[in-house]
Amino acid sequence: TEFGAAVAPSFLHREMPVYPALARKLGKEGTVLLRLTIDERGNLLNIEVVEKAGYGFVESAVEAVRMSTFLPARKDGKAVASRALLPVRFTLRRG
């Protein structure tokens, strides 16, 4: 399922990742794709890196997700365990 969709798991509290200093210095941007396993109580059970980006993006994304809290996916109105894809985009602000 795609993270944040109507029946998918979603953030209760979203910790924003820290932009890696080296990436900022070099002007690099990137996207990390994570697969999260979340149980029926909203507990994060596993983080799998599906697509990597260099410059410290993966470590920053994983750390932020570990510090976040979640609402579980729902099926027929009931909380269920699920796996969902979560893209974490790192974009430099211009100006």
N, C-alpha and C positions, 0 to 999 in steps of 0.2 A: 504494500500500500504506500501511498505517498504521504509523507508527514504533513499534518495539518489539514488533510482532507476531512470531510464531514464525519466519517466513521473511523478515521485514523487517529493514532495517538497525537497529542499536542502538548505544547509547553504549558505548565502551570507557572513556572518561573524560568525565563530564558536568560542565562548568563551569556553576555556578549564576549566573543573571543578577543584576546589582545592581539593587535596587529604586530607580527614579529618585527623587531627592530631592523634586522638585516634586510628583510623584504622592503620595509619602508625606505631605508637608506638607498637601496638599489632601484626603487620605483617599481617593484614587482607586485602583481596582482595574481590571484588564483582562486580556484574552487576546489574544495575537498568534498567528496561524496561519501557519506557514512551510512551504514545500515545499522539501525538501532533495534535491539530486542527489548521490549517493554512488557512486563507482566500485567495481569489484570488489576493489580493495585497501583500501577503507575511506576513501579520500580524499574530502573534501568538495569538490565541483566547483562547486556553485551553491546560492545561497539566494534563494528567491523569496518575497516577502511576499504572502500570499493574503488575509489579513484584518489590518487595522491597528488599533492602539489608540493614542490620543494620549498626552501627558504623558511622552514619552521611552521608552515601553515597547518600541517597535519597535527602536530603536537598541540598547537594553540586551539584548534577546533575540538580535539578530543578532550582537552582539559576543560574547556567551556561547557561541553555537553555533560561531562561528569559532575559539574557544579550546578547544573540545571535540574529542575524537577518537572515531572510529567503527569499528564492525565492519560489514562489508558484508552485504547481503541474501544469502540462500542459496536456490538452486533445485536440486532433486535432489542436495543435498549439496555443491553447488559454489557458490563466491562469485560473485555477479553484480552488475552495475551496476543501480541502481534510483533511483526517485524516491519519496519518502515524505513524508506530512504530519506535521508536528510542532507541536502546540499548546503554547504557552508561557504559563502562567497566572501572573499576579501577584496575590497575595492578601495583604492586611495581616493580621498576627496580632493577635487581640483580646486585651486585657488586658495 
